């Protein structure tokens, strides 16, 4: 508590003013937390003084709120670049919750990037000395705790191996299983059963909906390193407002699958060619409640998986070609954002980004600048993919369905097929599992 208070005072976090009756007083509260290492041992005891913001009225007491949060995609990109170029990754933690101050110092190294997730920070650069200099400068202003080379960040365990880096969430999965009283459950081979079609009213209502919602929220965070459960979690998220017994059984199946695969994680290896490659797929009219399709895509940087998505489309597609075309447009949007990020970083990408699709009709629509009568009903914004093809930022190519890894993100499948596609998504056991 003393460290927290002293840090708040040294940063001039607040100013004392005279009280007036028209003031809306916001009280504060001390929050105490025990922080653990990835192996479950206690790292340190932490105290935070937080404002009880729920006592404020939006538009009256405050207008805009902002807390810097780096995208998971950016984190994965930087890990891929770090292992490729031999960069150092250091982690620091801000000692107090209220940050207030202006930093005027500048860094002049070859490359240095700071990733901020509220008060957890990664500093990545090609110079160890410059990273330490930046940490010293920040510490003088904000009071930091230097945690050294990153090993545990936002629940992500970082394992350095001889040929790369593995990110996994083994401890997070163990805690989740314990929360659901399933630490000793029987494992299963896939996260969802291919023979069962979930719907809104397929069984009686589940009697503990808050438990269901809590677990699904936790599973959504787990998809940061586990693309193999993305489809199952996305599907179960569609029933948060009114879960049924069948939905709960499907949720427990995901947990059983995780129990048997808790040591799996994303592998990042050094890449020889800085090129973006994406796979897009769709399962037409797969939702039996509203007949909307499911889109899925995965994007690789030189062979390292950096982002993926499994999502139900917003409108009903009138053909399989349209559903695949919408999935292509969704993947293209992500590719364009990633390319702009690399441009800001000053890193050159080799050639246009290749987007693979297993639907010839969708490929034709993406490459043909002429609007056909059968596509007039499709929103204009979806057709922007044609501009990117013409501008040679993206090229769309055909891939056979059996080689389509994005298929894993659109539908349930058999154990053999699931295992084959999981390997294509860069999932591998952590060193801890290999030693066991």
C-alpha positions as a Markdown table, in Angstrom:
| # | Residue | x | y | z |
|---|---|---|---|---|
| 1 | Unk | 0.0 | 0.0 | 0.0 |
| 2 | Unk | 2.8 | 2.4 | 0.8 |
| 3 | Unk | 4.4 | 1.8 | -2.6 |
| 4 | Unk | 1.1 | 2.5 | -4.3 |
| 5 | Unk | 0.4 | 5.6 | -2.3 |
| 6 | Unk | 3.9 | 7.0 | -2.8 |
| 7 | Unk | 3.8 | 6.4 | -6.5 |
| 8 | Unk | 0.4 | 8.3 | -6.7 |
| 9 | Unk | 1.8 | 11.2 | -4.8 |
| 10 | Unk | 5.1 | 11.4 | -6.8 |
| 11 | Unk | 3.1 | 11.5 | -10.1 |
| 12 | Unk | 0.8 | 14.3 | -8.8 |
| 13 | Unk | -2.2 | 12.2 | -9.6 |
| 14 | Unk | -4.7 | 14.5 | -8.0 |
| 15 | Unk | -5.1 | 18.1 | -6.8 |
| 16 | Unk | -6.8 | 19.1 | -3.6 |
| 17 | Unk | -9.6 | 21.6 | -4.1 |
| 18 | Unk | -12.2 | 23.3 | -1.9 |
| 19 | Unk | -15.5 | 21.3 | -1.5 |
| 20 | Unk | -18.7 | 22.7 | -2.9 |
| 21 | Unk | -22.2 | 21.3 | -2.5 |
| 22 | Unk | -22.7 | 20.8 | -6.3 |
| 23 | Unk | -19.8 | 18.4 | -6.5 |
| 24 | Unk | -20.4 | 14.7 | -7.2 |
| 25 | Unk | -17.9 | 13.0 | -4.9 |
| 26 | Unk | -16.3 | 9.8 | -6.3 |
| 27 | Unk | -15.1 | 7.5 | -3.6 |
| 28 | Unk | -12.1 | 5.1 | -3.9 |
| 29 | Unk | -11.4 | 1.6 | -2.8 |
| 30 | Unk | -8.3 | -0.5 | -2.1 |
| 31 | Unk | -8.1 | -3.7 | -4.2 |
| 32 | Unk | -5.7 | -6.4 | -2.9 |
| 33 | Unk | -4.5 | -9.2 | -5.2 |
| 34 | Unk | -2.1 | -12.0 | -5.2 |
| 35 | Unk | -0.2 | -12.3 | -8.4 |
| 36 | Unk | 1.1 | -15.8 | -9.4 |
| 37 | Unk | 3.8 | -17.0 | -11.7 |
| 38 | Unk | 3.0 | -19.4 | -14.6 |
| 39 | Unk | 4.0 | -22.4 | -12.4 |
| 40 | Unk | 1.4 | -21.4 | -9.8 |
| 41 | Unk | 3.8 | -20.0 | -7.1 |
| 42 | Unk | 3.2 | -16.6 | -5.6 |
| 43 | Unk | 5.1 | -13.8 | -7.4 |
| 44 | Unk | 4.1 | -10.8 | -5.2 |
| 45 | Unk | 1.2 | -9.2 | -3.3 |
| 46 | Unk | -0.3 | -6.2 | -5.0 |
| 47 | Unk | -2.4 | -3.3 | -3.8 |
| 48 | Unk | -4.3 | -0.9 | -6.0 |
| 49 | Unk | -6.3 | 2.3 | -5.2 |
| 50 | Unk | -9.1 | 2.5 | -7.7 |
| 51 | Unk | -11.8 | 5.1 | -8.2 |
| 52 | Unk | -15.4 | 3.8 | -8.0 |
| 53 | Unk | -16.3 | 5.1 | -11.5 |
| 54 | Unk | -19.9 | 3.7 | -11.4 |
| 55 | Unk | -20.8 | 6.8 | -9.2 |
| 56 | Unk | -20.2 | 9.0 | -12.3 |
| 57 | Unk | -22.7 | 10.0 | -14.9 |
| 58 | Unk | -21.6 | 9.7 | -18.5 |
| 59 | Unk | -21.8 | 13.1 | -20.4 |
| 60 | Unk | -22.0 | 15.0 | -17.0 |
| 61 | Unk | -19.0 | 13.9 | -14.9 |
| 62 | Unk | -16.9 | 12.6 | -17.8 |
| 63 | Unk | -17.0 | 12.4 | -21.5 |
| 64 | Unk | -14.3 | 10.2 | -23.0 |
| 65 | Unk | -12.4 | 7.4 | -21.3 |
| 66 | Unk | -9.3 | 5.7 | -22.7 |
| 67 | Unk | -7.0 | 2.9 | -21.6 |
| 68 | Unk | -4.4 | 1.7 | -24.1 |
| 69 | Unk | -4.8 | -1.9 | -25.0 |
| 70 | Unk | -2.7 | -3.6 | -27.7 |
| 71 | Unk | -4.4 | -6.0 | -30.0 |
| 72 | Unk | -3.6 | -9.7 | -29.6 |
| 73 | Unk | -2.8 | -9.7 | -33.3 |
| 74 | Unk | -0.1 | -7.1 | -32.8 |
| 75 | Unk | 1.4 | -9.1 | -29.9 |
| 76 | Unk | 1.6 | -12.2 | -32.1 |
| 77 | Unk | 3.2 | -10.2 | -35.0 |
| 78 | Unk | 5.9 | -8.8 | -32.7 |
| 79 | Unk | 6.7 | -12.3 | -31.3 |
| 80 | Unk | 7.1 | -13.5 | -34.9 |
| 81 | Unk | 9.3 | -10.6 | -35.8 |
| 82 | Unk | 11.4 | -11.0 | -32.6 |
| 83 | Unk | 12.2 | -14.6 | -33.1 |
| 84 | Unk | 13.0 | -13.9 | -36.8 |
| 85 | Unk | 15.3 | -11.0 | -36.2 |
| 86 | Unk | 16.8 | -11.9 | -32.8 |
| 87 | Unk | 15.1 | -9.0 | -31.0 |
| 88 | Unk | 14.9 | -8.8 | -27.2 |
| 89 | Unk | 11.5 | -8.8 | -25.4 |
| 90 | Unk | 11.4 | -7.3 | -21.9 |
| 91 | Unk | 8.4 | -7.0 | -19.7 |
| 92 | Unk | 7.7 | -4.2 | -17.2 |
| 93 | Unk | 4.7 | -3.6 | -14.9 |
| 94 | Unk | 3.5 | -0.2 | -13.8 |
| 95 | Unk | 3.5 | 0.0 | -10.0 |
| 96 | Unk | 0.3 | 2.1 | -9.7 |
| 97 | Unk | -3.0 | 2.3 | -11.4 |
| 98 | Unk | -3.4 | 6.0 | -12.0 |
| 99 | Unk | -0.9 | 7.2 | -14.6 |
| 100 | Unk | -0.4 | 11.0 | -15.1 |
| 101 | Unk | 2.6 | 12.6 | -16.6 |
| 102 | Unk | 4.3 | 13.8 | -19.8 |
| 103 | Unk | 7.3 | 11.9 | -21.2 |
| 104 | Unk | 9.5 | 14.1 | -23.3 |
| 105 | Unk | 12.5 | 11.9 | -23.8 |
| 106 | Unk | 13.1 | 10.3 | -27.2 |
| 107 | Unk | 14.8 | 7.1 | -28.3 |
| 108 | Unk | 17.1 | 6.9 | -31.3 |
| 109 | Unk | 17.8 | 3.2 | -31.8 |
| 110 | Unk | 17.4 | 1.1 | -34.9 |
| 111 | Unk | 14.1 | -0.4 | -33.7 |
| 112 | Unk | 12.2 | -0.2 | -30.5 |
| 113 | Unk | 8.5 | -0.8 | -29.9 |
| 114 | Unk | 6.4 | -0.5 | -26.7 |
| 115 | Unk | 3.3 | -2.6 | -26.4 |
| 116 | Unk | 0.9 | -1.4 | -23.7 |
| 117 | Unk | -2.0 | -3.3 | -22.2 |
| 118 | Unk | -3.3 | -1.0 | -19.5 |
| 119 | Unk | -0.4 | -1.3 | -17.0 |
| 120 | Unk | 1.4 | -4.4 | -18.4 |
| 121 | Unk | 4.1 | -3.4 | -21.0 |
| 122 | Unk | 6.3 | -5.2 | -23.4 |
| 123 | Unk | 9.4 | -3.4 | -24.8 |
| 124 | Unk | 10.8 | -5.0 | -27.9 |
| 125 | Unk | 14.0 | -3.9 | -29.7 |
| 126 | Unk | 17.2 | -4.8 | -31.3 |
| 127 | Unk | 19.4 | -3.3 | -28.6 |
| 128 | Unk | 19.5 | -4.6 | -25.1 |
| 129 | Unk | 21.2 | -1.4 | -23.8 |
| 130 | Unk | 18.6 | 0.8 | -25.4 |
| 131 | Unk | 15.7 | -1.2 | -23.9 |
| 132 | Unk | 17.3 | -0.9 | -20.4 |
| 133 | Unk | 17.7 | 2.8 | -21.0 |
| 134 | Unk | 14.0 | 3.2 | -21.9 |
| 135 | Unk | 13.0 | 1.2 | -18.8 |
| 136 | Unk | 15.2 | 3.5 | -16.6 |
| 137 | Unk | 13.6 | 6.6 | -18.2 |
| 138 | Unk | 10.1 | 5.3 | -17.7 |
| 139 | Unk | 10.8 | 4.1 | -14.2 |
| 140 | Unk | 12.0 | 7.6 | -13.2 |
| 141 | Unk | 8.6 | 9.0 | -14.3 |
| 142 | Unk | 6.1 | 6.3 | -13.5 |
| 143 | Unk | 7.7 | 3.8 | -11.1 |
| 144 | Unk | 8.0 | 0.4 | -12.9 |
| 145 | Unk | 8.9 | -3.1 | -11.9 |
| 146 | Unk | 11.4 | -4.6 | -14.4 |
| 147 | Unk | 10.4 | -8.2 | -14.9 |
| 148 | Unk | 13.2 | -9.0 | -17.3 |
| 149 | Unk | 12.9 | -11.2 | -20.4 |
| 150 | Unk | 9.2 | -11.9 | -20.9 |
| 151 | Unk | 8.0 | -15.3 | -19.6 |
| 152 | Unk | 4.4 | -14.7 | -18.5 |
| 153 | Unk | 2.3 | -11.8 | -20.0 |
| 154 | Unk | -1.5 | -11.4 | -19.7 |
| 155 | Unk | -1.9 | -15.0 | -18.9 |
| 156 | Unk | 0.3 | -16.1 | -21.9 |
| 157 | Unk | 3.2 | -18.3 | -21.1 |
| 158 | Unk | 6.2 | -17.7 | -23.2 |
| 159 | Unk | 8.6 | -20.6 | -23.8 |
| 160 | Unk | 11.8 | -20.2 | -25.7 |
| 161 | Unk | 13.0 | -23.3 | -27.5 |
| 162 | Unk | 15.9 | -24.0 | -29.8 |
| 163 | Unk | 13.9 | -23.3 | -33.0 |
| 164 | Unk | 11.4 | -20.6 | -31.8 |
| 165 | Unk | 8.9 | -19.4 | -29.2 |
| 166 | Unk | 5.8 | -21.1 | -28.0 |
| 167 | Unk | 2.9 | -19.2 | -26.6 |
| 168 | Unk | 0.3 | -21.1 | -24.5 |
| 169 | Unk | -2.1 | -20.7 | -21.6 |
| 170 | Unk | -1.6 | -23.9 | -19.7 |
| 171 | Unk | -2.1 | -22.3 | -16.2 |
| 172 | Unk | -5.1 | -20.4 | -17.4 |
| 173 | Unk | -6.7 | -23.6 | -18.6 |
| 174 | Unk | -6.0 | -25.4 | -15.3 |
| 175 | Unk | -7.6 | -22.5 | -13.4 |
| 176 | Unk | -10.6 | -22.6 | -15.7 |
| 177 | Unk | -11.1 | -26.3 | -15.3 |
| 178 | Unk | -10.8 | -25.9 | -11.5 |
| 179 | Unk | -13.4 | -23.1 | -11.6 |
| 180 | Unk | -15.8 | -25.4 | -13.5 |
| 181 | Unk | -15.1 | -28.4 | -11.2 |
| 182 | Unk | -13.7 | -30.3 | -14.1 |
| 183 | Unk | -10.1 | -30.7 | -13.2 |
| 184 | Unk | -10.4 | -34.5 | -13.3 |
| 185 | Unk | -12.7 | -34.8 | -16.3 |
| 186 | Unk | -12.3 | -37.3 | -19.1 |
| 187 | Unk | -10.6 | -35.8 | -22.1 |
| 188 | Unk | -12.1 | -35.9 | -25.6 |
| 189 | Unk | -10.5 | -35.6 | -29.1 |
| 190 | Unk | -12.4 | -32.6 | -30.5 |
| 191 | Unk | -14.0 | -29.5 | -29.0 |
| 192 | Unk | -17.4 | -30.1 | -30.6 |
| 193 | Unk | -19.4 | -33.1 | -31.9 |
| 194 | Unk | -19.9 | -33.1 | -35.7 |
| 195 | Unk | -23.3 | -34.9 | -35.4 |
| 196 | Unk | -25.0 | -32.4 | -33.1 |
| 197 | Unk | -26.5 | -29.1 | -34.4 |
| 198 | Unk | -27.1 | -26.6 | -31.7 |
| 199 | Unk | -30.0 | -24.2 | -31.8 |
| 200 | Unk | -31.8 | -21.7 | -29.7 |
| 201 | Unk | -34.5 | -24.0 | -28.3 |
| 202 | Unk | -33.0 | -27.5 | -28.6 |
| 203 | Unk | -33.6 | -28.4 | -24.9 |
| 204 | Unk | -34.8 | -27.0 | -21.6 |
| 205 | Unk | -33.2 | -23.9 | -20.2 |
| 206 | Unk | -29.9 | -24.3 | -18.2 |
| 207 | Unk | -30.6 | -23.5 | -14.6 |
| 208 | Unk | -27.2 | -21.6 | -14.0 |
| 209 | Unk | -27.0 | -19.2 | -17.0 |
| 210 | Unk | -24.5 | -16.9 | -15.1 |
| 211 | Unk | -22.0 | -19.9 | -14.9 |
| 212 | Unk | -22.4 | -20.5 | -18.6 |
| 213 | Unk | -21.8 | -16.9 | -19.5 |
| 214 | Unk | -18.8 | -16.7 | -17.2 |
| 215 | Unk | -17.1 | -19.8 | -18.7 |
| 216 | Unk | -17.8 | -18.7 | -22.3 |
| 217 | Unk | -16.2 | -15.3 | -21.5 |
| 218 | Unk | -13.2 | -17.1 | -20.1 |
| 219 | Unk | -13.0 | -19.4 | -23.2 |
| 220 | Unk | -13.1 | -16.3 | -25.5 |
| 221 | Unk | -9.9 | -15.1 | -23.9 |
| 222 | Unk | -8.3 | -18.5 | -24.3 |
| 223 | Unk | -8.7 | -18.2 | -28.1 |
| 224 | Unk | -5.7 | -15.8 | -28.0 |
| 225 | Unk | -3.5 | -18.9 | -28.5 |
| 226 | Unk | -6.0 | -21.6 | -29.3 |
| 227 | Unk | -7.5 | -21.2 | -32.8 |
| 228 | Unk | -8.6 | -24.8 | -32.7 |
| 229 | Unk | -11.5 | -23.9 | -30.3 |
| 230 | Unk | -12.5 | -20.7 | -32.0 |
| 231 | Unk | -15.4 | -22.2 | -33.9 |
| 232 | Unk | -16.8 | -24.0 | -30.9 |
| 233 | Unk | -16.5 | -20.9 | -28.7 |
| 234 | Unk | -18.1 | -18.6 | -31.3 |
| 235 | Unk | -21.0 | -21.0 | -31.7 |
| 236 | Unk | -21.6 | -21.2 | -28.0 |
| 237 | Unk | -21.4 | -17.4 | -27.6 |
| 238 | Unk | -24.5 | -17.1 | -29.8 |
| 239 | Unk | -26.6 | -18.5 | -26.9 |
| 240 | Unk | -25.4 | -16.3 | -24.0 |
| 241 | Unk | -28.8 | -14.7 | -23.6 |
| 242 | Unk | -30.6 | -18.0 | -23.1 |
| 243 | Unk | -28.4 | -21.1 | -22.7 |
| 244 | Unk | -30.0 | -24.5 | -22.7 |
| 245 | Unk | -28.9 | -27.9 | -21.2 |
| 246 | Unk | -27.5 | -28.9 | -24.6 |
| 247 | Unk | -25.5 | -25.7 | -24.8 |
| 248 | Unk | -24.0 | -26.5 | -21.3 |
| 249 | Unk | -23.1 | -30.0 | -22.4 |
| 250 | Unk | -21.4 | -28.6 | -25.5 |
| 251 | Unk | -19.5 | -26.1 | -23.2 |
| 252 | Unk | -18.3 | -29.0 | -21.0 |
| 253 | Unk | -17.1 | -30.8 | -24.1 |
| 254 | Unk | -14.8 | -27.9 | -25.0 |
| 255 | Unk | -13.5 | -28.0 | -21.4 |
| 256 | Unk | -12.9 | -31.8 | -21.7 |
| 257 | Unk | -11.0 | -31.2 | -25.0 |
| 258 | Unk | -8.9 | -28.5 | -23.3 |
| 259 | Unk | -8.1 | -30.9 | -20.4 |
| 260 | Unk | -6.4 | -33.3 | -22.8 |
| 261 | Unk | -4.6 | -30.5 | -24.8 |
| 262 | Unk | -3.8 | -27.9 | -22.1 |
| 263 | Unk | -0.1 | -27.8 | -23.1 |
| 264 | Unk | -0.7 | -27.0 | -26.8 |
| 265 | Unk | 0.4 | -23.6 | -27.9 |
| 266 | Unk | 1.3 | -21.4 | -30.9 |
| 267 | Unk | 4.7 | -22.0 | -32.3 |
| 268 | Unk | 6.6 | -19.0 | -33.9 |
| 269 | Unk | 9.7 | -19.9 | -35.9 |
| 270 | Unk | 12.2 | -17.7 | -37.7 |
| 271 | Unk | 10.8 | -16.9 | -41.2 |
| 272 | Unk | 12.9 | -16.7 | -44.3 |
| 273 | Unk | 10.4 | -14.5 | -46.4 |
| 274 | Unk | 8.3 | -11.7 | -45.0 |
| 275 | Unk | 5.1 | -12.4 | -46.9 |
| 276 | Unk | 1.4 | -12.5 | -45.8 |
| 277 | Unk | -0.7 | -15.5 | -46.8 |
| 278 | Unk | -4.4 | -16.0 | -45.8 |
| 279 | Unk | -7.0 | -18.7 | -46.1 |
| 280 | Unk | -10.7 | -17.9 | -46.2 |
| 281 | Unk | -13.6 | -20.3 | -46.0 |
| 282 | Unk | -17.4 | -20.3 | -45.2 |
| 283 | Unk | -20.0 | -22.9 | -44.3 |
| 284 | Unk | -23.1 | -21.8 | -46.2 |
| 285 | Unk | -26.4 | -21.5 | -44.2 |
| 286 | Unk | -25.0 | -23.5 | -41.3 |
| 287 | Unk | -27.1 | -21.9 | -38.6 |
| 288 | Unk | -30.4 | -23.8 | -38.4 |
| 289 | Unk | -32.1 | -20.9 | -36.5 |
| 290 | Unk | -31.6 | -18.1 | -39.1 |
| 291 | Unk | -29.7 | -19.8 | -42.0 |
| 292 | Unk | -26.8 | -17.4 | -41.8 |
| 293 | Unk | -23.4 | -18.7 | -42.8 |
| 294 | Unk | -20.2 | -19.0 | -40.8 |
| 295 | Unk | -17.0 | -17.2 | -42.0 |
| 296 | Unk | -13.6 | -18.4 | -41.1 |
| 297 | Unk | -10.1 | -17.1 | -42.0 |
| 298 | Unk | -6.5 | -17.6 | -40.9 |
| 299 | Unk | -3.5 | -15.4 | -41.8 |
| 300 | Unk | 0.1 | -16.4 | -41.7 |
| 301 | Unk | 3.3 | -14.3 | -41.7 |
| 302 | Unk | 6.0 | -16.4 | -43.4 |
| 303 | Unk | 4.4 | -19.6 | -42.1 |
| 304 | Unk | 3.7 | -18.3 | -38.6 |
| 305 | Unk | 0.0 | -18.0 | -37.7 |
| 306 | Unk | -0.7 | -14.4 | -36.5 |
| 307 | Unk | -4.5 | -14.0 | -36.7 |
| 308 | Unk | -7.7 | -16.0 | -37.3 |
| 309 | Unk | -11.5 | -15.6 | -37.0 |
| 310 | Unk | -14.6 | -17.6 | -36.8 |
| 311 | Unk | -17.8 | -15.6 | -37.0 |
| 312 | Unk | -21.4 | -15.8 | -38.1 |
| 313 | Unk | -22.2 | -13.5 | -41.0 |
| 314 | Unk | -24.6 | -10.6 | -40.5 |
| 315 | Unk | -26.9 | -11.3 | -43.4 |
| 316 | Unk | -28.3 | -14.4 | -45.1 |
| 317 | Unk | -26.2 | -15.4 | -48.1 |
| 318 | Unk | -28.3 | -16.5 | -51.1 |
| 319 | Unk | -25.7 | -18.8 | -52.4 |
| 320 | Unk | -22.5 | -20.6 | -51.3 |
| 321 | Unk | -20.6 | -18.4 | -53.6 |
| 322 | Unk | -21.9 | -15.3 | -51.8 |
| 323 | Unk | -21.0 | -16.7 | -48.4 |
| 324 | Unk | -17.5 | -17.5 | -49.6 |
| 325 | Unk | -17.2 | -14.1 | -51.1 |
| 326 | Unk | -18.1 | -12.4 | -47.9 |
| 327 | Unk | -15.5 | -14.5 | -46.1 |
| 328 | Unk | -12.9 | -13.4 | -48.6 |
| 329 | Unk | -13.9 | -9.7 | -48.0 |
| 330 | Unk | -13.5 | -10.2 | -44.2 |
| 331 | Unk | -10.1 | -11.7 | -44.6 |
| 332 | Unk | -9.1 | -8.9 | -47.0 |
| 333 | Unk | -10.0 | -6.3 | -44.4 |
| 334 | Unk | -7.6 | -7.9 | -41.9 |
| 335 | Unk | -4.9 | -8.2 | -44.5 |
| 336 | Unk | -5.1 | -4.5 | -45.4 |
| 337 | Unk | -4.9 | -3.6 | -41.7 |
| 338 | Unk | -1.8 | -5.8 | -41.2 |
| 339 | Unk | -0.1 | -4.3 | -44.3 |
| 340 | Unk | -0.7 | -0.8 | -43.0 |
| 341 | Unk | 0.9 | -1.8 | -39.6 |
| 342 | Unk | 4.0 | -3.1 | -41.4 |
| 343 | Unk | 4.1 | 0.1 | -43.4 |
| 344 | Unk | 4.1 | 2.1 | -40.1 |
| 345 | Unk | 6.9 | -0.1 | -38.7 |
| 346 | Unk | 9.0 | 0.5 | -41.8 |
| 347 | Unk | 9.1 | -3.3 | -42.6 |
| 348 | Unk | 8.9 | -4.3 | -46.2 |
| 349 | Unk | 6.6 | -7.2 | -47.2 |
| 350 | Unk | 7.4 | -9.3 | -50.2 |
| 351 | Unk | 4.8 | -8.8 | -53.0 |
| 352 | Unk | 1.0 | -8.8 | -52.7 |
| 353 | Unk | -0.7 | -10.9 | -50.0 |
| 354 | Unk | -2.0 | -14.2 | -51.3 |
| 355 | Unk | -5.5 | -15.2 | -50.2 |
| 356 | Unk | -6.5 | -18.8 | -50.8 |
| 357 | Unk | -10.1 | -19.9 | -51.3 |
| 358 | Unk | -11.7 | -23.2 | -52.3 |
| 359 | Unk | -14.7 | -21.7 | -54.2 |
| 360 | Unk | -14.1 | -20.9 | -57.9 |
| 361 | Unk | -17.2 | -18.6 | -58.1 |
| 362 | Unk | -16.0 | -16.4 | -55.2 |
| 363 | Unk | -12.5 | -16.1 | -56.8 |
| 364 | Unk | -14.1 | -15.0 | -60.1 |
| 365 | Unk | -16.2 | -12.4 | -58.3 |
| 366 | Unk | -13.2 | -11.0 | -56.5 |
| 367 | Unk | -11.1 | -10.7 | -59.7 |
| 368 | Unk | -13.8 | -9.6 | -62.1 |
| 369 | Unk | -14.4 | -5.8 | -62.1 |
| 370 | Unk | -17.8 | -6.2 | -63.8 |
| 371 | Unk | -20.9 | -6.5 | -61.6 |
| 372 | Unk | -23.0 | -9.4 | -62.6 |
| 373 | Unk | -26.8 | -9.3 | -62.2 |
| 374 | Unk | -26.7 | -12.1 | -59.6 |
| 375 | Unk | -24.5 | -10.0 | -57.3 |
| 376 | Unk | -26.4 | -6.7 | -57.3 |
| 377 | Unk | -28.0 | -7.6 | -54.0 |
| 378 | Unk | -24.6 | -7.8 | -52.3 |
| 379 | Unk | -23.6 | -4.6 | -50.4 |
| 380 | Unk | -21.1 | -2.3 | -52.2 |
| 381 | Unk | -18.7 | -2.4 | -49.3 |
| 382 | Unk | -18.1 | -6.1 | -49.7 |
| 383 | Unk | -16.9 | -5.5 | -53.3 |
| 384 | Unk | -13.8 | -3.5 | -52.0 |
| 385 | Unk | -11.8 | -6.7 | -52.4 |
| 386 | Unk | -11.9 | -6.1 | -56.2 |
| 387 | Unk | -10.1 | -2.8 | -55.7 |
| 388 | Unk | -7.4 | -4.5 | -53.6 |
| 389 | Unk | -6.9 | -7.2 | -56.3 |
| 390 | Unk | -6.6 | -4.5 | -59.0 |
| 391 | Unk | -4.2 | -2.5 | -56.8 |
| 392 | Unk | -2.1 | -5.7 | -56.5 |
| 393 | Unk | -2.2 | -5.6 | -52.7 |
| 394 | Unk | -4.1 | -8.9 | -52.6 |
| 395 | Unk | -4.2 | -11.9 | -55.1 |
| 396 | Unk | -6.8 | -14.6 | -54.7 |
| 397 | Unk | -5.8 | -18.1 | -55.5 |
| 398 | Unk | -7.6 | -21.5 | -55.5 |
| 399 | Unk | -6.8 | -24.2 | -52.9 |
| 400 | Unk | -8.4 | -27.6 | -52.8 |
| 401 | Unk | -10.9 | -28.1 | -50.0 |
| 402 | Unk | -8.9 | -30.9 | -48.4 |
| 403 | Unk | -5.9 | -28.4 | -48.0 |
| 404 | Unk | -8.0 | -25.6 | -46.6 |
| 405 | Unk | -7.0 | -24.9 | -42.9 |
| 406 | Unk | -9.7 | -22.3 | -42.4 |
| 407 | Unk | -12.2 | -25.2 | -42.7 |
| 408 | Unk | -11.5 | -25.8 | -39.0 |
| 409 | Unk | -12.9 | -22.4 | -38.2 |
| 410 | Unk | -16.3 | -22.9 | -39.9 |
| 411 | Unk | -17.7 | -26.3 | -38.8 |
| 412 | Unk | -17.4 | -29.3 | -36.5 |
| 413 | Unk | -15.4 | -32.2 | -37.9 |
| 414 | Unk | -14.1 | -35.7 | -37.3 |
| 415 | Unk | -11.1 | -36.3 | -35.0 |
| 416 | Unk | -8.8 | -37.3 | -37.9 |
| 417 | Unk | -9.7 | -34.3 | -39.9 |
| 418 | Unk | -9.5 | -32.0 | -36.9 |
| 419 | Unk | -6.0 | -33.2 | -36.0 |
| 420 | Unk | -4.8 | -32.7 | -39.5 |
| 421 | Unk | -6.0 | -29.1 | -39.7 |
| 422 | Unk | -4.8 | -28.3 | -36.2 |
| 423 | Unk | -1.3 | -29.1 | -37.2 |
| 424 | Unk | -1.6 | -26.6 | -40.1 |
| 425 | Unk | -2.5 | -23.9 | -37.6 |
| 426 | Unk | 1.0 | -24.1 | -35.9 |
| 427 | Unk | -0.2 | -25.7 | -32.7 |
| 428 | Unk | 2.4 | -27.8 | -30.9 |
| 429 | Unk | 3.1 | -29.0 | -27.3 |
| 430 | Unk | 5.0 | -26.8 | -24.9 |
| 431 | Unk | 8.4 | -27.9 | -23.6 |
| 432 | Unk | 6.8 | -28.7 | -20.2 |
| 433 | Unk | 4.5 | -31.2 | -21.9 |
| 434 | Unk | 7.4 | -32.7 | -23.9 |
| 435 | Unk | 9.4 | -33.3 | -20.7 |
| 436 | Unk | 6.4 | -34.9 | -19.0 |
